[in-house]
Amino acid sequence: MSTSDAHLHDLAGIGFGPSNLALAIALRELDRPVDADFLEKQQRFEQ
């Protein structure tokens, strides 16, 4: 990957537990867009 191909996010969340879920909701409710990316190793969660 070259430097020109890199994309810089405003925020990166590692894991999608309760705190990052709350953060994602808070970011969605902001009046301005935030470029966020959340990374989770599990593809889905079982009940």
PyMOL Python script that loads the backbone (N, CA, C, O; Angstrom):
from pymol import cmd

cmd.read_pdbstr("""\
ATOM      1  N   MET A   1       0.854  -1.173   0.000  1.00  0.00           N
ATOM      2  CA  MET A   1       0.000   0.000   0.000  1.00  0.00           C
ATOM      3  C   MET A   1       0.896   1.231   0.000  1.00  0.00           C
ATOM      4  O   MET A   1       1.804   1.348   0.823  1.00  0.00           O
ATOM      5  N   SER A   2       0.642   2.121  -0.902  1.00  0.00           N
ATOM      6  CA  SER A   2       1.412   3.361  -0.924  1.00  0.00           C
ATOM      7  C   SER A   2       0.781   4.385   0.001  1.00  0.00           C
ATOM      8  O   SER A   2      -0.361   4.225   0.431  1.00  0.00           O
ATOM      9  N   THR A   3       1.519   5.426   0.300  1.00  0.00           N
ATOM     10  CA  THR A   3       1.010   6.473   1.190  1.00  0.00           C
ATOM     11  C   THR A   3      -0.238   7.121   0.620  1.00  0.00           C
ATOM     12  O   THR A   3      -1.133   7.497   1.378  1.00  0.00           O
ATOM     13  N   SER A   4      -0.320   7.259  -0.689  1.00  0.00           N
ATOM     14  CA  SER A   4      -1.487   7.897  -1.296  1.00  0.00           C
ATOM     15  C   SER A   4      -2.725   7.016  -1.203  1.00  0.00           C
ATOM     16  O   SER A   4      -3.841   7.522  -1.318  1.00  0.00           O
ATOM     17  N   ASP A   5      -2.557   5.694  -0.994  1.00  0.00           N
ATOM     18  CA  ASP A   5      -3.688   4.784  -0.862  1.00  0.00           C
ATOM     19  C   ASP A   5      -4.221   4.715   0.568  1.00  0.00           C
ATOM     20  O   ASP A   5      -5.320   4.207   0.790  1.00  0.00           O
ATOM     21  N   ALA A   6      -3.474   5.208   1.520  1.00  0.00           N
ATOM     22  CA  ALA A   6      -3.863   5.116   2.931  1.00  0.00           C
ATOM     23  C   ALA A   6      -5.055   6.029   3.209  1.00  0.00           C
ATOM     24  O   ALA A   6      -5.190   7.102   2.620  1.00  0.00           O
ATOM     25  N   HIS A   7      -5.907   5.578   4.115  1.00  0.00           N
ATOM     26  CA  HIS A   7      -7.070   6.368   4.529  1.00  0.00           C
ATOM     27  C   HIS A   7      -6.985   6.571   6.037  1.00  0.00           C
ATOM     28  O   HIS A   7      -6.830   5.606   6.785  1.00  0.00           O
ATOM     29  N   LEU A   8      -7.081   7.786   6.474  1.00  0.00           N
ATOM     30  CA  LEU A   8      -6.995   8.109   7.891  1.00  0.00           C
ATOM     31  C   LEU A   8      -8.395   8.354   8.443  1.00  0.00           C
ATOM     32  O   LEU A   8      -9.115   9.222   7.951  1.00  0.00           O
ATOM     33  N   HIS A   9      -8.779   7.592   9.462  1.00  0.00           N
ATOM     34  CA  HIS A   9     -10.078   7.755  10.116  1.00  0.00           C
ATOM     35  C   HIS A   9      -9.953   8.733  11.281  1.00  0.00           C
ATOM     36  O   HIS A   9      -8.870   8.917  11.836  1.00  0.00           O
ATOM     37  N   ASP A  10     -11.069   9.353  11.644  1.00  0.00           N
ATOM     38  CA  ASP A  10     -11.098  10.197  12.838  1.00  0.00           C
ATOM     39  C   ASP A  10     -10.994   9.338  14.099  1.00  0.00           C
ATOM     40  O   ASP A  10     -10.426   9.765  15.104  1.00  0.00           O
ATOM     41  N   LEU A  11     -11.547   8.124  14.037  1.00  0.00           N
ATOM     42  CA  LEU A  11     -11.599   7.253  15.208  1.00  0.00           C
ATOM     43  C   LEU A  11     -11.605   5.800  14.759  1.00  0.00           C
ATOM     44  O   LEU A  11     -12.226   5.460  13.752  1.00  0.00           O
ATOM     45  N   ALA A  12     -10.916   4.945  15.501  1.00  0.00           N
ATOM     46  CA  ALA A  12     -10.953   3.500  15.264  1.00  0.00           C
ATOM     47  C   ALA A  12     -11.268   2.814  16.581  1.00  0.00           C
ATOM     48  O   ALA A  12     -10.560   3.000  17.571  1.00  0.00           O
ATOM     49  N   GLY A  13     -12.321   2.028  16.592  1.00  0.00           N
ATOM     50  CA  GLY A  13     -12.705   1.270  17.780  1.00  0.00           C
ATOM     51  C   GLY A  13     -12.284  -0.180  17.617  1.00  0.00           C
ATOM     52  O   GLY A  13     -12.576  -0.800  16.594  1.00  0.00           O
ATOM     53  N   ILE A  14     -11.602  -0.725  18.612  1.00  0.00           N
ATOM     54  CA  ILE A  14     -11.148  -2.111  18.571  1.00  0.00           C
ATOM     55  C   ILE A  14     -12.056  -2.944  19.464  1.00  0.00           C
ATOM     56  O   ILE A  14     -12.110  -2.729  20.675  1.00  0.00           O
ATOM     57  N   GLY A  15     -12.761  -3.885  18.872  1.00  0.00           N
ATOM     58  CA  GLY A  15     -13.742  -4.685  19.598  1.00  0.00           C
ATOM     59  C   GLY A  15     -15.083  -3.961  19.609  1.00  0.00           C
ATOM     60  O   GLY A  15     -15.138  -2.732  19.642  1.00  0.00           O
ATOM     61  N   PHE A  16     -16.159  -4.736  19.583  1.00  0.00           N
ATOM     62  CA  PHE A  16     -17.476  -4.106  19.566  1.00  0.00           C
ATOM     63  C   PHE A  16     -18.258  -4.509  20.807  1.00  0.00           C
ATOM     64  O   PHE A  16     -19.361  -5.049  20.725  1.00  0.00           O
ATOM     65  N   GLY A  17     -17.656  -4.232  21.957  1.00  0.00           N
ATOM     66  CA  GLY A  17     -18.307  -4.499  23.235  1.00  0.00           C
ATOM     67  C   GLY A  17     -19.225  -3.350  23.623  1.00  0.00           C
ATOM     68  O   GLY A  17     -19.490  -2.469  22.805  1.00  0.00           O
ATOM     69  N   PRO A  18     -19.711  -3.347  24.856  1.00  0.00           N
ATOM     70  CA  PRO A  18     -20.667  -2.332  25.301  1.00  0.00           C
ATOM     71  C   PRO A  18     -20.166  -0.891  25.162  1.00  0.00           C
ATOM     72  O   PRO A  18     -20.935  -0.009  24.780  1.00  0.00           O
ATOM     73  N   SER A  19     -18.901  -0.645  25.465  1.00  0.00           N
ATOM     74  CA  SER A  19     -18.408   0.738  25.398  1.00  0.00           C
ATOM     75  C   SER A  19     -18.320   1.238  23.959  1.00  0.00           C
ATOM     76  O   SER A  19     -18.695   2.379  23.685  1.00  0.00           O
ATOM     77  N   ASN A  20     -17.838   0.419  23.042  1.00  0.00           N
ATOM     78  CA  ASN A  20     -17.771   0.852  21.646  1.00  0.00           C
ATOM     79  C   ASN A  20     -19.152   0.899  21.004  1.00  0.00           C
ATOM     80  O   ASN A  20     -19.378   1.699  20.096  1.00  0.00           O
ATOM     81  N   LEU A  21     -20.067   0.070  21.452  1.00  0.00           N
ATOM     82  CA  LEU A  21     -21.444   0.153  20.974  1.00  0.00           C
ATOM     83  C   LEU A  21     -22.058   1.489  21.390  1.00  0.00           C
ATOM     84  O   LEU A  21     -22.711   2.151  20.583  1.00  0.00           O
ATOM     85  N   ALA A  22     -21.851   1.886  22.649  1.00  0.00           N
ATOM     86  CA  ALA A  22     -22.336   3.184  23.128  1.00  0.00           C
ATOM     87  C   ALA A  22     -21.666   4.327  22.373  1.00  0.00           C
ATOM     88  O   ALA A  22     -22.316   5.319  22.044  1.00  0.00           O
ATOM     89  N   LEU A  23     -20.379   4.195  22.098  1.00  0.00           N
ATOM     90  CA  LEU A  23     -19.660   5.214  21.337  1.00  0.00           C
ATOM     91  C   LEU A  23     -20.219   5.336  19.925  1.00  0.00           C
ATOM     92  O   LEU A  23     -20.393   6.447  19.426  1.00  0.00           O
ATOM     93  N   ALA A  24     -20.501   4.215  19.279  1.00  0.00           N
ATOM     94  CA  ALA A  24     -21.071   4.240  17.932  1.00  0.00           C
ATOM     95  C   ALA A  24     -22.425   4.946  17.921  1.00  0.00           C
ATOM     96  O   ALA A  24     -22.723   5.702  16.996  1.00  0.00           O
ATOM     97  N   ILE A  25     -23.238   4.706  18.935  1.00  0.00           N
ATOM     98  CA  ILE A  25     -24.543   5.371  19.034  1.00  0.00           C
ATOM     99  C   ILE A  25     -24.357   6.865  19.242  1.00  0.00           C
ATOM    100  O   ILE A  25     -25.038   7.667  18.601  1.00  0.00           O
ATOM    101  N   ALA A  26     -23.445   7.251  20.127  1.00  0.00           N
ATOM    102  CA  ALA A  26     -23.188   8.675  20.383  1.00  0.00           C
ATOM    103  C   ALA A  26     -22.670   9.374  19.128  1.00  0.00           C
ATOM    104  O   ALA A  26     -23.068  10.503  18.841  1.00  0.00           O
ATOM    105  N   LEU A  27     -21.794   8.720  18.385  1.00  0.00           N
ATOM    106  CA  LEU A  27     -21.284   9.317  17.148  1.00  0.00           C
ATOM    107  C   LEU A  27     -22.397   9.499  16.126  1.00  0.00           C
ATOM    108  O   LEU A  27     -22.420  10.490  15.397  1.00  0.00           O
ATOM    109  N   ARG A  28     -23.310   8.553  16.074  1.00  0.00           N
ATOM    110  CA  ARG A  28     -24.444   8.634  15.136  1.00  0.00           C
ATOM    111  C   ARG A  28     -25.342   9.824  15.469  1.00  0.00           C
ATOM    112  O   ARG A  28     -25.945  10.414  14.572  1.00  0.00           O
ATOM    113  N   GLU A  29     -25.432  10.180  16.745  1.00  0.00           N
ATOM    114  CA  GLU A  29     -26.309  11.263  17.181  1.00  0.00           C
ATOM    115  C   GLU A  29     -25.659  12.641  17.084  1.00  0.00           C
ATOM    116  O   GLU A  29     -26.322  13.646  17.340  1.00  0.00           O
ATOM    117  N   LEU A  30     -24.376  12.710  16.721  1.00  0.00           N
ATOM    118  CA  LEU A  30     -23.700  14.003  16.568  1.00  0.00           C
ATOM    119  C   LEU A  30     -24.283  14.792  15.406  1.00  0.00           C
ATOM    120  O   LEU A  30     -24.855  14.223  14.476  1.00  0.00           O
ATOM    121  N   ASP A  31     -24.132  16.103  15.471  1.00  0.00           N
ATOM    122  CA  ASP A  31     -24.606  16.957  14.387  1.00  0.00           C
ATOM    123  C   ASP A  31     -23.599  17.082  13.254  1.00  0.00           C
ATOM    124  O   ASP A  31     -23.877  17.746  12.255  1.00  0.00           O
ATOM    125  N   ARG A  32     -22.439  16.460  13.388  1.00  0.00           N
ATOM    126  CA  ARG A  32     -21.433  16.518  12.322  1.00  0.00           C
ATOM    127  C   ARG A  32     -20.931  15.106  12.034  1.00  0.00           C
ATOM    128  O   ARG A  32     -20.908  14.258  12.926  1.00  0.00           O
ATOM    129  N   PRO A  33     -20.534  14.856  10.802  1.00  0.00           N
ATOM    130  CA  PRO A  33     -20.056  13.509  10.465  1.00  0.00           C
ATOM    131  C   PRO A  33     -18.687  13.215  11.071  1.00  0.00           C
ATOM    132  O   PRO A  33     -17.821  14.088  11.128  1.00  0.00           O
ATOM    133  N   VAL A  34     -18.505  11.992  11.516  1.00  0.00           N
ATOM    134  CA  VAL A  34     -17.226  11.515  12.040  1.00  0.00           C
ATOM    135  C   VAL A  34     -16.887  10.241  11.268  1.00  0.00           C
ATOM    136  O   VAL A  34     -17.711   9.334  11.161  1.00  0.00           O
ATOM    137  N   ASP A  35     -15.686  10.182  10.741  1.00  0.00           N
ATOM    138  CA  ASP A  35     -15.240   9.012   9.988  1.00  0.00           C
ATOM    139  C   ASP A  35     -14.674   7.993  10.975  1.00  0.00           C
ATOM    140  O   ASP A  35     -13.512   8.075  11.371  1.00  0.00           O
ATOM    141  N   ALA A  36     -15.508   7.040  11.362  1.00  0.00           N
ATOM    142  CA  ALA A  36     -15.113   6.044  12.360  1.00  0.00           C
ATOM    143  C   ALA A  36     -15.141   4.652  11.749  1.00  0.00           C
ATOM    144  O   ALA A  36     -15.921   4.376  10.837  1.00  0.00           O
ATOM    145  N   ASP A  37     -14.292   3.792  12.257  1.00  0.00           N
ATOM    146  CA  ASP A  37     -14.253   2.401  11.824  1.00  0.00           C
ATOM    147  C   ASP A  37     -14.125   1.534  13.069  1.00  0.00           C
ATOM    148  O   ASP A  37     -13.291   1.804  13.934  1.00  0.00           O
ATOM    149  N   PHE A  38     -14.944   0.499  13.160  1.00  0.00           N
ATOM    150  CA  PHE A  38     -14.903  -0.416  14.296  1.00  0.00           C
ATOM    151  C   PHE A  38     -14.459  -1.787  13.805  1.00  0.00           C
ATOM    152  O   PHE A  38     -14.995  -2.304  12.825  1.00  0.00           O
ATOM    153  N   LEU A  39     -13.490  -2.367  14.478  1.00  0.00           N
ATOM    154  CA  LEU A  39     -12.932  -3.661  14.090  1.00  0.00           C
ATOM    155  C   LEU A  39     -13.303  -4.702  15.136  1.00  0.00           C
ATOM    156  O   LEU A  39     -13.107  -4.486  16.332  1.00  0.00           O
ATOM    157  N   GLU A  40     -13.836  -5.825  14.687  1.00  0.00           N
ATOM    158  CA  GLU A  40     -14.240  -6.911  15.582  1.00  0.00           C
ATOM    159  C   GLU A  40     -13.776  -8.229  14.972  1.00  0.00           C
ATOM    160  O   GLU A  40     -13.960  -8.452  13.775  1.00  0.00           O
ATOM    161  N   LYS A  41     -13.180  -9.100  15.773  1.00  0.00           N
ATOM    162  CA  LYS A  41     -12.679 -10.362  15.229  1.00  0.00           C
ATOM    163  C   LYS A  41     -13.795 -11.363  14.945  1.00  0.00           C
ATOM    164  O   LYS A  41     -13.650 -12.211  14.065  1.00  0.00           O
ATOM    165  N   GLN A  42     -14.909 -11.279  15.680  1.00  0.00           N
ATOM    166  CA  GLN A  42     -16.028 -12.189  15.440  1.00  0.00           C
ATOM    167  C   GLN A  42     -16.881 -11.665  14.294  1.00  0.00           C
ATOM    168  O   GLN A  42     -17.156 -10.468  14.214  1.00  0.00           O
ATOM    169  N   GLN A  43     -17.299 -12.567  13.404  1.00  0.00           N
ATOM    170  CA  GLN A  43     -18.140 -12.144  12.291  1.00  0.00           C
ATOM    171  C   GLN A  43     -19.581 -11.920  12.726  1.00  0.00           C
ATOM    172  O   GLN A  43     -20.289 -11.108  12.131  1.00  0.00           O
ATOM    173  N   ARG A  44     -20.022 -12.633  13.759  1.00  0.00           N
ATOM    174  CA  ARG A  44     -21.366 -12.433  14.290  1.00  0.00           C
ATOM    175  C   ARG A  44     -21.408 -12.908  15.733  1.00  0.00           C
ATOM    176  O   ARG A  44     -20.504 -13.604  16.195  1.00  0.00           O
ATOM    177  N   PHE A  45     -22.461 -12.527  16.437  1.00  0.00           N
ATOM    178  CA  PHE A  45     -22.623 -12.879  17.843  1.00  0.00           C
ATOM    179  C   PHE A  45     -23.830 -13.792  18.003  1.00  0.00           C
ATOM    180  O   PHE A  45     -24.877 -13.562  17.398  1.00  0.00           O
ATOM    181  N   GLU A  46     -23.679 -14.818  18.811  1.00  0.00           N
ATOM    182  CA  GLU A  46     -24.770 -15.747  19.100  1.00  0.00           C
ATOM    183  C   GLU A  46     -25.492 -15.301  20.360  1.00  0.00           C
ATOM    184  O   GLU A  46     -24.900 -14.663  21.230  1.00  0.00           O
ATOM    185  N   GLN A  47     -26.772 -15.638  20.454  1.00  0.00           N
ATOM    186  CA  GLN A  47     -27.546 -15.302  21.654  1.00  0.00           C
ATOM    187  C   GLN A  47     -27.441 -16.395  22.673  1.00  0.00           C
ATOM    188  O   GLN A  47     -28.027 -16.292  23.751  1.00  0.00           O
TER     189      GLN A  47
END
""", "prot")
cmd.dss("prot")
cmd.show_as("cartoon", "prot")
cmd.util.cbc("prot")
cmd.orient("prot")
